[in-house]
Amino acid sequence: MGKAIGYLVALVAGVAVVGWAVGWFVSSVLGPLLFYMLLGALVVTGGVLVYSKMKKGLAPGTRTQRRIEAAARTYRMRNR
């Protein structure tokens, strides 16, 4: 658990530092409009990646999907 928290803190710190560096560069060199367009593109891309990973994790035949189906069957049998 402690290692996971350490990785999470390192990830957040890394994102903050990279975001600050990119923000400084883009805002001073290319202008604020381009910065927000780039930020929006990064957010959308991240959302698409997270969605595709979640969808792939619940695909038919995966362990997670089999567990969900088994739980649903058990629930239906118990509540006849």
N, C-alpha and C positions, 0 to 999 in steps of 0.2 A: 504494500500500500504506500509506503514511504517513497519507494522508487517511482511509482506512478505520479505522485504529487510533484516530485522533483522534475520528472520529464514534462509535466504540464506547466510548471513554472518556467522551465527553460524554453518551452515552445512559445508561451505567451511573451516572454522577454525577447525572444528572437523575432517574433512577428512585430513587436513594438519597435525594436531597433531598425529592422528592415523597412518598416512602414515610415518611420521618421526619416531615414536616409532617402528613400524614394520620394517622400513628400517634399523634403527640402530641395532635392534636385529638380523635380518636376515643377514645383511652384516657383523656383527661382529662375529656371531656364526655359521651361515650356509654357508656363502659365497655369492658372488655377482651373480653367475649363478642361484642359487636357488631363490634369490630375484627377478630377472627379470622373471623367470618362474612363480613365484607366482603372480607378478604384472600383467603379461599377462593373467593369468587365471582369475584374478579378473576383468580385463577390459572386457574380453570376456563374463564372467558371467553377468556383469552389462549390456552389450549390449544386451544379450539374454533376460534379464529381461525387459529392456526398450522396446525391439521389441515386446515381447509377450503382455505387457500391452497395447501398441499402437494398436496391432492387435485385442486384445480383445475389446478395446474401439470402434473399427470400425466394430465389428461383426454385422451381420444382426439382426435387432430388437432393437439395442441400440439407445438411443436418438441421438447420434452423427450421426449414419448411416441414421436414418430417416430424419434428417435435411439436410444431403448431398443429399439424394434422392429427397427431396422436392425442394431443390434449383435447382437441375438438371432438374426436371420437369418444374419448372417455367421458367428456361432459354430456354428450348426447346419450350414451348408455346409462349414465347415472340418473338422468332426468327423464326417463321414459314414463 
